[in-house]
């Protein structure tokens, strides 16, 4: 071989490799969903993104799918929405090469009042009950004057409305303070509307200048829950155990039952009842309050007071540690 040609060969190989830049990617090399597995609170969502490593000119788009759309759904942009508690796998698959994909597990968890300003409740429906489509927090005020678009009917207001999931659960959002109409707030010593009906009973607040959402206890408690369905808006009772209207509840149910309510306070205060006659003339039961409120939303419970014959003689409002909620529609009178 010509010596000159031999000397040129290495230089040609070096030039060729430099021009090529090493091995080239052909087709789709990989798909990767950023962030990995995650937990998402029911009622919230998350946006997923996928990176596709592919050769020049190869389509880098992906399609998104969910293994269980009753738990989570995902749209074409990777936006995940939650619909019930549980887990589902969300997969990104290459459009150019369906054998290339990546997946993450989305675990849908229940919200908590303290962390998310919301709570998850299960609907307690009996046979023949009209379907319930959505629900929201029910507030009450002391005036029949309409003040905002969220007023359902005179004196009653609805907070943010959430859809009922396929598992008959719903997330009830507690509205932020800026969204509370002035008419649903009262001086701490006047928050309970029943008190005005009693002969000698009053509320004493350690911070009289504090303001608290109005409340009422009767056939149902407000603040409570309003349910929306084919029959319009109806109140619901939130309890720690399922209850059924019609037959008188058993003694062990009465002793364990808590009717849950929520009060918003703009400052911390304690409130108690005092007086010689705290008998509600509408229900012929005594009423007592002994609560410590923090600034913000507070979860409380009404409990029945029983005498020595196990008859109901009154109701008492106090602290609540309930973390499982059941909503029962209030039947029409």
N, C-alpha and C positions, 0 to 999 in steps of 0.2 A: 504494500500500500504506500502511496505517496506520503513521505514523512510530513509534508506540510498539511496534508489532509488529516493525518492522525493527530497532529497538534491542534487542529481546529475543532475536532469532535467534542472534547470536554467543554469548550467555550459555547458551542451550539446547544449542548444539553443544559448548561447553566442558564443560558438566555431563554430557552424554551420553558424551563421550570419557573423562572421569574415572570414570564409573560402569563403563564397559566395561574400563578398564585396558589398552587397546591390543588388538592382534590376538590371538585365542585359538588354542591348539593343538588341532587336530582329528586324532584317531587317534594313530598312533605316529610321532613325529618322528625318533627315532634309537635305535640300540643301540650300546653301547660296552663292550668287554671291557677291564677294568682291567689294567694292567701290561705289555701288549704281548707280543711274542715272548719265549721264554725257553728255557733249557736245564735239563733235569732229569736227575739221575743215575738210571741203571737200578736199579730196586728201590725208588725213592723216588716220591713223588707231589707234587701241587700242587693248591691250591684256586683255581678261577677264579671271578670275580664279574663280573656284567654290569649296567650301568645302562641303563634304558629311559626315555627322555623321551617322555611321552605326555599326551594330554589328560585332563581330569577324568573319572574313571569308567572309563578304558580299562585293560584287563588289562596289567600290566607284567611278567608271567611270560615266561620264555624256555625253549626246549628246547635241549639240548646234544648235539652230534654230533661224532664223530671221523672223519676221512677215511681212517684206517687203524687198525682196532682190533687188529691184530697188533702195532702199535707202542705206541699209547696208547689207553686207554678212558676215557670220561667218564660219570659218572652224572648223575641229574637235578638234583643240587645243585651241579654244576660241579666235583666232585672228580675229578682226573685221576690214573690209575694207569698205570705204565709196564710194558711187557711184553717189549720187545726194542729193540735199538739202531736208530736211524733218526729220521725226522721225520714228523709228522702235523699236519694243520690241525684245530684244534678250533673249532667255530662255535657261536655263540649266536644263535638265531633267535627273533624275537618271536612269541609265541603269537597275539597279536591281529592281526599283519600280517606274513605270512611273507616279504614283500619287504624287510623291515627286519632286518638281521643285522650281526654283526661277527665277526671271526675272529682267532686268534693261531696261530702255528706253535710247536709243542712239539718240541724236539730232544732225543732221549734219548741220553745220553752214558754211556760206561763209567766205573765208579768206579775209584779208585786206592786202594791200600793206605794210603798216607800221608794222603790227604785224607779218606777216607770209612771207613777201617777195614774195607775190603771189596775184593774183586777179582772181575773177570768172567772166567769160564772157559767154553770150548767143550767139549761132550762129544765124545769120540772113540769112536764106537760102530761095531762091525762087524756085518755081516749076521747075523741070528739072535740078537743080543743082546737081552735082555729090556728093555722100555721103562723109562727112568729118569724118575721124576716129580719128584724133589726131591733136594737135596744140602746138606751142611753140613760144617763143619770137624770133623775127627776128632782127638781128643786121647787120650793114653794115660797111665795112672798105674802105680804100682809095687805096687798092692795089689788083690786080687780082691774086696774088700769093697764092696758097693753103698753109695753115699753120697748120691746125688741122683737125681731123676727123669730127668735127661738122660743117665744111664748107659745105653748100648746093651746091653752085656753085660759081664761082669766085666773090669774094667781098661780099658775103652774108653768114651769119652764123645763126645757130639755137641754141637757148637755150634749157633747159630741155623740153622734150616732154611729154605732158599729154594726156590721152585718153578722148574722148568725151563721156559724160554720156548719159544715156537713155533719159534724158530730154533735150538733145542738149546743154548742158553747158560743159565748160571745164575750168580747173584751169591752168592758165599760171604762171609758176614759173619764177621769176627774178633771174638769176644766181648770185651766190656769186662772189665777186671781184676776188678771186683766180682762178676762171674758165674763166675769160674774157681774150681772146687773146690780146696781145699787139697791134695788128694791128687794133683793133676796138676802140682804145683810141687815142685821139688827144689832143694837147694843147688847152686850153679853147678858145683861140682866133681863132681856126681853125676848130672847131668841125662840123660846118655846111658846107657840101660839095657844096651846091648851090652857096655859096659866091664866089667861084673861077671863076664863069662864069659871074660875074657882073662887069660893067665898073668901078664904083667908090663906093665900099661898103666894109666895114670890120667889124669884131667883136671886141669889146673891153671888156676885162675881168678885173675885179678888182684884181684877183689873176692870173696873166698870167702863173704861174708855175703849176696851177691846170690842170689836165687832165680829159677829158669828152668823153663819147662814141660818135663816129661819128653819124651824123644825116643827113637825106635828106628828102625833101618834094617835091613831084611830083604827079604822079597818085595815090600814096599811101605814107604814112609816115614811115620812119624807124628811130629809132627802132619801130617795130610794131609787127605783128604776122604772122607766117607762118602756113598754113593749110596743112595737109597730108590726101590724099584720093586716090581713084582709078585712078585719073589723075596725081598723083605725088604730088610735093610740089608747092603750089601757095600762093602768098601773100594775106593777109587779112587786111582790114581797120577796126580799132577799133574806135567806135564812142559812144557818149553819148545817141544817139537815133537811132532807125533803119533807115537805108538808103537803097535806091534801085537804081541801075544803069539803065540807059536807058532814062528815062524821066527827064527833068530838075527839080530840087527840087523847091518846093514853097518857096516864100520869107520868111515865118515864119520859115521854116525848115532851110534855110541858116542862118538866124539870130541866131537860137538856136544851130546850129550844132557845135560840137567840135570833132576834130580828135585827139585822145589821143595818146601820145607817152611817152616814158620813157628815161631819161638820167641818166647814172651813172657818178658821179664825185668823184675823190679821195680826194678832198678838197672843202670846201665851197667857192663859188665865185658867183659874179653877172656878167651877160653877156648882152650886148646891141649891136645893129647895129648902125653904123654911116657911113655917106658918102652922096654924092649928087645923086647917081644913084644905088639904090638897086633893079633894075628891073631884074627879071629872064628871060633871052632871050628865054628859052625853052617854058615857059608858059605865057610870056608877062604879068607878075604880079609882083607887088612890094613885097618885103619880109622884115619883121621886127622881131626883137628878143628883148625881155625885160624880162629876167628871173633871179631869185635868186635861186641858187642851194645849197643844203646842201650836206655834204659828204655822199655818198651812193646813192641809187636809188631815183630819183625824178620823179613824175608824172607831165606832162605838157600837154597843148592842143594847137593845131593849130586852129585858127578861121579865117573866111573869113572877109575881109574888103570890105565894099560896099560903092559906091559913092552915090550922091544925086538922081541918077536915079535907084538905087538899083542894079546896075551892079557890079560884082565882080572885084575889082581892085588890090587885093593883099591878102596875108595871113600873120598872125601875130602869133608868138609863145609866150605864156605866162603861168602863173600859172593855175593849174587845180584842181578843187574840185570834179570831176566826181567820182561817186561811183556805177554807174550802167553801164555796158559795153556791147556793141553789136559788133560782128565781122561779117563783110560782105566780102565774097570772091571777089577779084578783077578780073573782067572778062578779058580774053585774048584780046589783041588789035586786 
